[in-house]
Amino acid sequence: MLYGNPGQLLVQIKSVVVTVVYGGVLTLLILLAVKTLTGLKVNDEEELTGMDRSQHGESAYNIS
């Protein structure tokens, strides 16, 4: 790895760093778009009621 072409190792390390940064930035942009369009959290009443009932109108578990 280091004996053949050390410059290639640096190119590959830079490529990995660029790929991770690119993926992170795009993920952040998608997250911000989803947050703006739909929100990331339901309101407290829906959370207490249960999202299966508030979002789908049915109960996933029948707990007495």
C-alpha positions in Angstrom: 0.0 0.0 0.0 2.6 2.5 1.0 5.5 1.1 -1.0 4.0 1.3 -4.4 2.5 4.8 -4.8 2.0 6.8 -1.6 0.5 9.7 -3.6 -2.4 7.4 -4.5 -3.1 6.8 -0.9 -3.4 10.5 -0.3 -5.8 10.8 -3.3 -7.9 8.1 -1.9 -8.0 9.6 1.6 -9.0 13.0 0.1 -11.7 11.2 -2.0 -13.2 9.6 1.1 -13.2 12.9 3.0 -14.9 14.7 0.1 -17.5 11.9 -0.2 -18.3 12.0 3.5 -18.7 15.8 3.5 -20.8 15.7 0.3 -23.1 13.1 1.8 -23.4 15.0 5.1 -24.2 18.3 3.4 -26.9 16.7 1.2 -28.3 14.8 4.1 -28.6 18.1 6.0 -30.3 19.8 3.1 -32.8 17.0 2.8 -33.5 17.1 6.5 -34.0 20.9 6.4 -36.4 20.5 3.4 -38.4 17.8 5.2 -38.5 19.9 8.4 -39.8 22.9 6.4 -42.4 21.0 4.4 -43.8 18.6 6.9 -42.1 19.1 10.3 -40.0 16.6 12.2 -42.2 16.1 15.3 -45.9 15.6 15.9 -47.7 17.8 18.4 -47.9 16.7 22.0 -51.5 15.7 21.8 -50.9 13.3 18.9 -47.8 11.9 20.7 -49.8 11.1 23.8 -52.7 9.7 21.9 -50.4 7.5 19.8 -49.3 8.2 16.3 -50.9 5.0 15.0 -54.3 6.3 16.0 -53.7 10.0 15.1 -52.0 9.3 11.8 -53.7 6.2 10.6 -57.0 6.1 12.6 -56.4 2.7 14.1 -54.6 1.1 17.0 -51.6 -1.1 16.5 -51.9 -2.7 20.0 -55.0 -3.5 22.0 -53.7 -3.0 25.6 -56.4 -3.1 28.3 
